[in-house]
């Protein structure tokens, strides 16, 4: 059942003109070098900072679509 907050959905709508689709956040993250395996996301290797938009997308995918995030081992 969808759980993303109204505020987070509004951010997705602002970023991608779509408040509920997982397509655009996934596409954006992959373009930024993120990888996904079995709905678990990992940031790009060597990433020094993760942008607010990237965090928003990850949180949205977790809350709305039951994805997960695992930090890359250092």
C-alpha positions as CSV (number, residue, x, y, z in Angstrom):
1,X,0.0,0.0,0.0
2,X,1.5,3.4,-1.0
3,X,2.9,5.3,2.0
4,X,4.8,8.3,0.5
5,X,3.9,11.6,2.1
6,X,1.9,14.2,0.3
7,X,5.0,16.5,0.4
8,X,7.3,13.8,-1.1
9,X,4.7,13.1,-3.9
10,X,4.6,16.9,-4.6
11,X,8.4,16.9,-4.9
12,X,8.2,14.0,-7.4
13,X,5.6,16.0,-9.3
14,X,7.9,19.0,-9.3
15,X,10.9,17.0,-10.5
16,X,9.2,14.8,-13.0
17,X,5.6,16.1,-13.6
18,X,4.3,12.8,-12.1
19,X,3.5,12.3,-8.4
20,X,3.3,8.5,-8.3
21,X,5.2,6.7,-11.0
22,X,8.4,4.9,-10.2
23,X,9.7,5.2,-13.8
24,X,11.1,8.7,-13.6
25,X,12.8,8.4,-10.2
26,X,14.4,5.1,-11.2
27,X,15.5,6.5,-14.6
28,X,17.0,9.6,-12.9
29,X,18.9,7.5,-10.3
30,X,20.3,5.2,-13.0
31,X,21.4,8.2,-15.0
32,X,23.3,9.4,-11.9
33,X,25.1,6.1,-11.6
34,X,23.0,4.3,-9.0
35,X,22.5,0.6,-9.3
36,X,19.5,-1.5,-8.5
37,X,19.2,-5.2,-7.9
38,X,16.0,-6.8,-6.7
39,X,14.6,-3.4,-5.7
40,X,17.7,-2.6,-3.6
41,X,19.5,0.6,-4.5
42,X,23.2,1.4,-4.1
43,X,24.8,4.8,-4.7
44,X,27.6,5.1,-7.3
45,X,31.0,4.0,-6.2
46,X,33.2,7.0,-5.4
47,X,30.2,9.3,-4.8
48,X,31.2,12.0,-2.4
49,X,27.8,13.5,-1.8
50,X,24.3,12.5,-2.6
51,X,22.1,15.3,-3.7
52,X,18.8,16.2,-2.1
53,X,17.0,15.1,-5.3
54,X,18.7,11.7,-5.2
55,X,17.7,11.2,-1.5
56,X,14.1,12.3,-2.3
57,X,13.9,9.7,-5.1
58,X,15.3,7.0,-2.9
59,X,12.9,7.8,-0.1
60,X,10.0,8.0,-2.5
61,X,10.9,4.5,-4.0
62,X,11.2,3.1,-0.5
63,X,7.9,4.7,0.9
64,X,5.7,4.4,-2.2
65,X,7.1,1.3,-3.9
66,X,8.7,-0.9,-1.2
67,X,12.3,-0.5,-2.6
68,X,15.3,-0.6,-0.3
69,X,18.6,1.2,0.1
70,X,21.9,-0.2,1.2
71,X,24.9,2.0,1.5
72,X,28.0,0.9,-0.5
73,X,30.6,-0.6,1.9
74,X,33.4,1.8,2.5
